[in-house]
Amino acid sequence: MNSPSPEAPKPSLTRRLFLGFNLTGIGALFAGTFVQTVRYLKPNVLFEPEPVFKAGAPDKYFEGTVTFLAKRSVFLVRDAKGFRALSAICTHLGCTVKPTPGGFDCPCHGSKFDPQGEVQSGPAPKPLACFEIRLTDSGELLVDTTRIVGKDFVLKV
């Protein structure tokens, strides 16, 4: 009896499959390059808020209040002496501080600041920045975050 001859095993990677893989890889490479080129050509602009801004009329803020202006990262503080504008950015690593009855606390690393922004406990190395605040001709508060003033600076209204 003749036994059937065993068939030669088919290769697992045929020439057609090999070329298909290569063409797919080359296509993916060109597609990725195209996408990155388009992303490179599209402007990648960071729009930051204006450093000088109006904060509204003084009578909008009551004495003894601390108002957080979130888009500007500024606290507008009104006390018996007048108005102050304090930075809401911790001088340690740039976290946003939160107002507390005793001043401001950094939720990230535990720095504590008094109501004037002075460091009470670290790790913050410097006090919160105090920005210039003045009245416009129309009677609105104008905060200038490019001009840092001393802690004794108060706008009396």
PyMOL commands that set and color helices and strands:
alter all, ss='L'
color gray80, all
select helices_A, chain A and resi 15-41+58-60
alter helices_A, ss='H'
color red, helices_A
select strands_A, chain A and resi 52-56+65-69+74-78+83-87+98-100+103-105+112-113+119-121+130-135+141-149
alter strands_A, ss='S'
color yellow, strands_A
deselect
rebuild
show_as cartoon
